[in-house]
Amino acid sequence: MRASIAMATLTWSAALADDTTRHTVLFNSLEAGHSAFSTSGVKLAVDRFDRDGFVALVSIGTGGRLEGGGRLPVLARASALGAALGGYQFVRRWGVATLLAGPELSFEVLAGLDGTQPLPLRKGLRLHGEIWARPTEATLATASVIVGSARGAAWARLSWGLSLFGAYFGPEVIGAIDRTGYRKWGLGLHATDLALGPSRFRLSAGCQFEGSAQEPLRPGPYVALAIWNPL
């Protein structure tokens, strides 16, 4: 999983939370398939999440994947990625739209039959846009797009959900590419805004097709879990 992929779960629409006076959200996420990546961070609102205003998001993540060799991968890529973003959120009756931008840092280590090779630290700019909308009182639609120059990567997710048992259930579509030739797309089901005490969850699973420039796309399952806690 490319480092930027996990960022899909990081800009939570805190307007969905019960207490809209909150202005801080802690989050953690894990996505696993042929590859895996975990991210943690904090999102801050200058005023409140239920109002228009400036927001900031700081995150750090680590993960890895196997590459090359067709059915027998010959290279392991470990990644670490950090970002500090600032932007603005627009709160309307239909939902929330957020635009963020800021610097990102990327560090990778390659391991293969010839040994281990750390790659130079890369610096770049990340752009992040996200919409959480309620077309009706019983439905939720989301769209997320992340582009980062440190990895030359882009990621997107679309989802739709129907309100059942206090959460939203429905389909999702994900896709990603980066400068190494890595690409991925997947189709799955998600459950969003599950509640357990003060914590909120998003759980999703499905089938994905993932591969690099040196190999065909490989089908396989994926699972993802995200947890956020408003403070």
C-alpha positions in Angstrom: 0.0 0.0 0.0 1.4 3.4 -1.0 1.9 5.7 2.0 -0.7 8.2 0.8 -3.4 5.6 0.4 -4.2 5.4 4.1 -4.9 9.1 4.2 -8.3 8.5 2.8 -9.6 7.9 6.3 -8.0 10.9 7.9 -10.3 13.9 7.3 -13.3 12.9 9.3 -16.5 14.8 9.0 -16.9 15.6 12.7 -20.2 17.2 11.9 -21.5 13.6 12.0 -20.6 13.4 15.7 -23.2 13.9 18.3 -21.3 16.8 20.1 -20.6 19.5 17.4 -18.8 21.7 19.9 -15.7 19.6 19.6 -12.6 21.0 17.8 -10.1 18.2 18.0 -10.1 14.6 16.5 -7.5 11.9 17.1 -7.5 9.2 14.5 -5.9 5.8 13.7 -6.3 3.7 10.6 -5.1 0.4 9.2 -5.5 -1.0 5.7 -4.3 -4.4 4.6 -4.3 -6.5 1.5 -1.3 -7.6 -0.5 0.3 -4.7 1.3 -0.4 -2.9 4.6 -0.2 0.6 5.9 -1.1 2.2 9.3 -1.6 5.9 10.0 -2.1 8.0 13.1 -2.6 11.7 13.6 -4.8 14.6 14.8 -7.2 17.0 13.1 -7.8 20.5 14.6 -10.5 23.1 13.9 -9.7 26.7 14.9 -13.3 27.2 15.9 -15.7 24.2 15.8 -16.3 21.3 13.4 -19.9 22.3 12.8 -18.9 25.8 11.4 -17.0 27.2 8.5 -13.4 27.8 9.4 -9.7 26.9 9.2 -8.6 23.4 10.0 -5.2 21.6 10.3 -4.3 18.0 10.0 -1.0 16.3 11.1 -0.3 12.6 10.4 2.4 10.0 10.3 2.2 6.5 8.8 4.3 3.4 8.1 3.8 0.3 6.0 5.2 -1.9 3.3 4.5 -4.1 0.2 6.1 -6.8 -1.9 7.0 -6.1 -5.5 8.2 -7.6 -8.8 8.8 -11.2 -9.9 5.2 -12.0 -10.9 4.0 -14.7 -8.5 7.3 -14.6 -6.5 8.0 -11.1 -5.3 11.7 -10.2 -5.3 11.6 -6.8 -3.6 10.2 -5.5 -0.3 9.5 -1.8 0.0 9.0 -0.3 3.5 7.6 3.3 3.6 7.2 6.1 6.1 5.2 9.2 5.3 4.4 12.4 7.3 2.4 15.5 6.5 1.3 18.7 8.0 -1.7 20.2 6.2 -3.8 23.3 6.6 -7.0 24.4 4.9 -10.6 25.4 5.2 -13.9 23.6 5.7 -17.2 24.6 4.3 -20.2 23.5 6.3 -23.6 23.5 4.6 -27.0 22.0 5.3 -26.2 19.2 2.9 -22.8 18.3 4.4 -19.1 19.3 4.7 -16.5 20.1 2.1 -12.8 20.3 3.1 -9.7 21.5 1.2 -6.2 21.0 2.6 -2.7 21.6 1.4 0.8 21.4 3.0 4.2 19.8 3.0 4.9 16.1 3.1 8.0 13.9 3.7 8.6 10.4 2.4 11.2 7.9 3.3 11.6 4.4 1.8 13.8 1.4 2.3 14.1 -1.4 -0.4 15.2 -4.9 0.5 16.0 -7.7 -2.0 18.4 -10.4 -2.9 21.2 -7.8 -3.3 20.7 -6.3 0.2 19.0 -3.3 1.7 19.0 0.2 0.2 17.6 3.2 1.9 16.3 5.8 -0.6 16.8 9.6 -0.2 14.3 11.5 1.9 11.8 13.1 -0.4 10.0 16.4 0.2 6.9 17.6 -1.5 3.4 19.1 -1.5 0.2 17.4 -0.7 -3.3 18.4 -1.8 -6.3 16.9 -0.1 -10.0 17.4 -0.9 -12.9 15.7 0.7 -16.7 15.9 0.7 -19.1 14.3 3.2 -22.7 14.8 2.0 -26.2 13.8 3.1 -28.3 13.7 -0.1 -31.2 12.7 2.2 -31.7 12.2 6.0 -31.0 8.5 5.6 -28.0 8.5 3.2 -24.4 9.5 3.2 -22.1 10.0 0.2 -18.4 10.7 0.4 -15.7 11.6 -2.1 -11.9 11.9 -1.3 -9.0 12.8 -3.5 -5.3 13.0 -2.3 -2.4 14.0 -4.5 1.2 14.2 -3.2 4.4 15.2 -5.0 6.9 13.5 -2.6 5.8 10.1 -3.8 4.3 11.2 -7.1 1.1 9.5 -5.9 -2.6 10.0 -6.2 -5.5 8.3 -4.4 -9.3 8.5 -4.5 -12.3 6.9 -2.8 -16.0 7.2 -3.5 -18.7 5.7 -1.2 -22.4 5.7 -0.6 -24.2 4.5 2.5 -27.7 4.0 3.8 -28.5 4.7 7.5 -29.1 1.4 9.4 -28.8 0.8 13.2 -27.1 4.2 13.8 -24.5 3.9 11.1 -24.1 4.0 7.3 -23.7 0.8 5.2 -23.0 0.7 1.5 -20.5 0.2 -1.4 -17.1 1.9 -1.9 -14.7 2.3 -4.8 -11.0 3.0 -4.3 -8.1 3.7 -6.7 -4.4 4.7 -6.5 -1.3 5.2 -8.7 2.2 6.4 -8.1 5.4 7.2 -10.0 6.9 3.7 -9.6 4.2 2.3 -11.7 2.2 1.0 -8.8 -1.5 1.0 -9.4 -4.6 -0.3 -7.6 -8.3 -0.3 -7.7 -10.9 -2.0 -5.5 -14.6 -2.5 -4.9 -15.9 -3.2 -1.4 -18.5 -2.6 1.3 -18.2 -0.2 4.2 -19.9 0.5 7.6 -19.2 4.1 8.6 -19.9 6.0 11.8 -20.2 3.0 14.0 -20.1 4.0 17.7 -18.5 2.4 20.7 -18.4 4.8 23.7 -16.7 8.1 22.6 -15.1 6.4 19.6 -16.3 6.2 16.0 -15.3 3.5 13.5 -15.3 2.8 9.8 -14.9 -0.8 8.7 -14.6 -1.9 5.1 -13.7 -5.0 3.1 -13.8 -6.1 -0.5 -11.8 -7.2 -3.5 -8.9 -5.3 -5.0 -6.5 -5.5 -8.0 -3.0 -4.4 -7.1 0.4 -4.4 -8.9 3.5 -2.6 -10.1 4.8 -1.7 -13.6 6.8 -5.0 -13.6 3.9 -7.3 -12.9 0.2 -7.7 -13.8 -2.5 -6.7 -11.4 -3.1 -9.3 -8.7 -6.6 -9.9 -7.3 -7.1 -10.3 -3.6 -9.1 -9.3 -0.6 -8.6 -6.2 1.5 -9.8 -5.0 4.9 -9.6 -1.5 6.4 -10.4 -0.2 9.9 -10.4 3.5 11.0 -11.0 4.8 14.5 -11.5 8.5 15.5 -12.1 10.1 18.8 -13.4 13.7 19.2 -12.0 15.6 22.1 
